[in-house]
Amino acid sequence: MTISVMAYGVVLGTLLVGSAHFMDRGIRAFALPTRWIWLTTMVGATLAPLLCLLVPSTPGPNPPAGAILPVEALYGLLEPQGSVRNSGVPFLSTLDEVLLVAWAGASLLVVLFFGGAALALKLRSDRWASRQTGGEEILVSDGVGPALLGFFNPRIVLPPWALSLEEDELRMVLLHEAEHRRARDPTVLMGGILLLALCPWNPALWWGLRRLRLAVEGDCDRRVLARGVPRNRYGRLLLGVASESHGIFPLAPALAEGGNSFLERRLRMMKTDVGRKRVGRALAAGVFGGLLLALACETPTPPAVVEEDGSESQASQVGKEAVSRFETAENEGSGETPLVYIDGVRMGSGKEALADLDPDEIERIEVIKGGAAAAMFGEEAASGVIQIFLKK
């Protein structure tokens, strides 16, 4: 079942991050924050497959209604035994165990990578000097930054060359990092890392984490500009800092991190002029994002896999249930045996009607008693009717 859950997670995550991409474009056109879209998307793309794994849905008698994507066919290919796993074929059970071990190992690697990087940076920062600049207490690094260091009590980190910037440029640098701190952006990014660590095999979450970081920086840029900072001067500052700064931590809020493409997108996002054409594109993007979200909600979850214990399969239990219901209907009747219908075809009455029936072929059973049976099938059905529906 694990491989079906992972397939479900990839399909669902792709639809969710696609929806978030278009909604981001629509909302950002109105100069509104978008980081909450990506954080919510990552929560949904992470928790949904985990819930399927921990609390699997029980396969019902009828296929789920409203499913648009043909994902169930994919589940059938990945779990060829269907919803009942034959204990005589150990391959699927072994595959489940291997995938679970690989899943746990990948999660551990992600935690160790980011946790180790954070610890190494913390030990490195213990040697950095502290000083007051522009009304802020900062750490003067050995060349990394500008950035915000720390998740719960973050501090502004500036390299020595940043201290030689002009006064208004230094003020913009400090304002940017202070806005990150005020919005608790380090905590937001840490939440994204933890979500990724829960399902590191899902490429949609890696994309979502990158877009979350871009949204965090874009929202911070918007708040800085809202405080009266000229857009052109701020853009030139970003370009200048990008040519001098060095990486501090893969996901720390930093003034100019993420490469040239990352910086280029930030500069484009700072264009907040709202015109009729821009509004039209924003609304179209929002509608398309909503359609992808609806499609994600319609994605069917993988069915549960029932393990056999070697003595009785789920299908055999269904067959026993048919006999039990038959006996109940017979005992509650007027001394006559109920009629038996299989897929709408009358098979006679009595247990003999079930003699040649393979329990593995039964999908569901319905029992109709008394007057209801007589009204539907005639007076001869006054003792009840048992309807058996076979698998198609």
N, C-alpha and C positions, 0 to 999 in steps of 0.2 A: 504493500500500500504506500510505502514511503515515496517511491518513484512517481506515483500518481499525484501525491500531495505536492511534490516538488514541481511537477508539470503544471498543476493548478496554480501554484504560487507564481510561476514565471508568466503564465497567461494573464492572471489577474494583475500582477504587478506591472506588466507592460501596458495593459489597458489603463490602469490608474495613473501611471506616470505620463502616459500620453494625454490623458484628460487634464492632468495638472499642468502640462506644458501649454495647452491652449488656454486654460483658465488663467494661467500666469500672464499670458500675453493680453488677455482681455482686461484683467484687473489692473495690471501695471499701466495700461494706457490712461487710466484715471488717477495715476500717481498714488495708488493705494499699496499697502504692504502685501507681500505675497509669500513670505517665509512660512506662514501658517498652512498654506496650501500644500507645500512640499512636506512639511512635518506630518500633517494629517495623512497624506498619501503614503508615507513610509510606515506609519502606524498600521494603516489598513493592509498594506502589502506584506507586512510582517506577521500580524496577529491572525489573519485569515488562514494561511496554511498551518500555523501552529495549532489553531483550534481544531482544524481538520485532523491533524495528527493525534492530538490529545483527546478530542471528543469526536470521534468519527460518526458520521451520520449513518443510520441504519437503513439499508436498502428497503424501500417500500414496494407494494405490489404494483404500483403504476409508475411510469417514468415521470420525472419532474416536469411540471408544466412551465412554459414560458422560457425555456432555454433556447437561446438564439444561436450561440456558438456550438459547433459540433465537437465539443471537447469530450463528450462521453465516448465517442469513437476512439479518441486518443487514449482514454482510460482503458478501454477494451484491449487496445494493442499492448499497453504497458502491463496490464494485469490479465493475461490470457485465460486465467482460470475463473474470471468473473468475480462475483461477490463471495464465492465459496472457494477456499483454497484447499486443494487436495494434499493431505499429509504425505501422500506417496511421491510428491514432487517437491523435494526440499530446496530446489533452486531459488524459488521466490522468497522463501523464508530467509535463506542465506543472503540474497540480494538486499532484502530489507535490513538485515543486521549490518551488512557492509556499508550501506548508504547512511544508516544512523551513526555509525562510527565515524565515517567521513564527514558527516554534518557536524558532529561534536568537535572533531579535530579542526575543521575549518573555522568554527566559531572561536575555539581556543587560540588559533593562530592570529585571528583578527584582534582579539583582546590583548594578546601578548605584544603584537606589533604596535598598536596605538598606546597601550599602557606602558610599554618599554620606552617608546619615543617620548611620552610625557614625563616619565621618571628621569630619563637621561637629561631632558631639558631642564627639569627642576634642579637636578644636581649641578648642572652647568650654570644655572642662573644664581645659585648661591654665592658664586664668586663675583657677581656683577655689582657695581657700586650703585647706591641710591642717591638721588638728588632731587631738588625742587626746581621745576621749570614750568613757566606759564601757569602757575597756580596748581600744578599737578605734581605728585610725587612719582617719579619714574625710575626705571632701572636702565642704566647705560650698559648696553650689551657689548660683546666683543665683535660685533659686526652684523648680527641678525636683527631683523625688524625693518620698519616699525610694525608693531603688533601688540596684541593683548595677551598676556601670559596668565594662565590659571583658569580653572573652571568656576570655583565658588567665590574666591576673593581675588579677581584678576587685577593685574597691574600692567601699566603701560610700559612697553619696552622700546627704547630708541637706540639705534646705532650711533656712534660718535659723529658721523657725518651729518646726521639729521639735526644735531644741535647747532650746526653752522648755517642752517637755512635762514632765510629772511624771516622777520618776526611774524608777518601775516601767514607765511607758508607753514611755519612751525605751529602757529595757532590752529590752522586747518588740520594738520596732522594730529594734534592733541584732541581737537574736537571730534575727529572721526573715531579715534579709539575710545574716547569718553562716551560717545553715542553707542558704541558696541557694548560697553560696560553697563550703561543705563538700561539697554534693552535685554540684558542677560543673554547676549548672543553666544558666549562660550558654553553656557548650559544647554542652549538649543542645539549647538553642534555636537555636544557630548551625547545628547539624546539620540541624534541621528547616527552616531557611531555605535551606540548600544543596540539600536534597532538593526543596523547592518550586521552586527555580530550575531544576532539571533538567527538570521538566514543569509549567511554570506555567499551561498551558492546562487542567489538570485541576481542576475545582472541588472534587473530593473532597480534594485535597491542601490547598487553602486551609482547608477545614473541619477537616481533620486537624491543621493547624498551630495553628489557634485552640484546638482541644481539647487539643493538646499543651501549650500555654501554660497552659490551665486546670488540667490535671493536674499540671504543675510547681508551680503556686501551691498547689493543694490538698494535694499531698504535703508541701510545705514547712509549710503550716498544721498538718498532722497531726504533723510532727516537733516543731514549736514546742509544741503542746499536750502532747505526750508528755514534755516536759521540765518539766511541772508548772505551766504557765501556765493560769490559770483561763479556761475557754471563754467565759464571759460578758464578762469584762473584755477579752479579746482581740477578741471580736466588736465591742464598742463602740469599741475602738481602730481597727479597720478602717473602721468607719463614719465616725469622726472624721477619720481621715487622708484618706479618699476625698473628703471635702468641701473639703480644703485642698490636696491634691497636684495637680501638673500633670504632663503627659506628659513622659517623658525620652527614650524610644526605643520604637518600636512593639512590640518583643519583648524588652526588657530585663526581668529579674526585678525586680518592683517590689511594694511592700507593698499598694498599692491602685490597680491599673490595670485597664483593660478595660471600664469603664462600669458602670452600675448592675446590669444583668442578670448581668454577670460576677461582680460582688461578691456578688450575691444567691445565686448558685450556690455560691460558696465558703462562705458562711455555712451553707447547707443541708448541704454536704458535711462540715462539722465535727461533725454529729450522728452520733456513732460508736456509739450504743447498739445492741447486737446482740440482737434479740429473735426469737422464733420466726417471726413474720410477716415481719420484715425478711429473715431467712434464706431463707424460702420465695420471696420476690420475687427475692432475689439468685440463687438457684439457677435459677429460671425464666429470668431475664435471661441467665445464663451458658449455658443450654441453647440459647436462641434465638440468642445470639451465635455459638455453635458451629455451628449450622445454617447461618447466613449465611457463616461461614468455609468450611464444606464446599462451599457453593454457589459461592463464589469460586474454590475449587480446581478445580471442575468447569467453569469458564468456558473454552470453547475459544479458543485463540489464533488470530489471523488467519493464513490461509495465505500462503505466499510468492507473490510475483508474479514470473513469469518473463518477462523482456524478450526479444522476438524480435529477431534481427539482420537481418530482411528476407529471409533466404534459407531458413530452416528453423524451423518452430514446434516446440514441445514435443510436440504430438500427432503431427507427422510423424516425430519421433524415435522415438516409441512404435511407429509403424507399421514403421519400419525395424528396430526391435528384434524385431517379430513375424516379419519375413522372415528375419532372422538366426537366430532360434531355430528357425524352420522348417528352414532349411538345415542347422543343426547336428543337429537330430533326424533329418533325412533321411540325412545322412552317417554317423551313428552307427547307423542301422538296418541291416536285413539286405538292403538293396538295394531294398526297397519303400518307398513314400512313407508318411509318417504320416497318420493321420486328422485332420480338422479339425472341431472343434465350436465353434459360435458361440452363446453363451448357452445351452449345453446341447443345441443342435440340430445333428445331424450334417450337415455341408456337403459331404462327400466327401473326397477326398485329392488331394494335389498342390498346386502353387502356384496352380492355376486357382481353387481355393476362396477365394483371397484377392484375386482379380482385381477384384471389384466392391466390395471393402470400403474404406470411407472411413477413413483413419488417424485423422482427427479424432474419430471416434466410439469409438475403442478406449480402454478404461479400464485393462485389464491383460491379461497373457498368462501362461498356465501350460503347462509342457511336462511330460508324463508319459512315461517311457521303459520299454521292455522289459516285464519280467514284471508290473510294477505296472500298466501300461496294459492288458495282456492280462487281468489279474485284474478290472479295473474295467469294461472295455468289450468283452471277448471276445477270442478268438484272432486275429481279423482286425486287432486293434490292437497286435499284437506288435511292429510297427515303430515304435510310439510314437503319442502323441496330443497334439495342440496344442489347448488350450482358450483361446478368445478371449472376453473379457467386454466388452460394450459399455457405454457410459455410459447411465445411466437418464435 
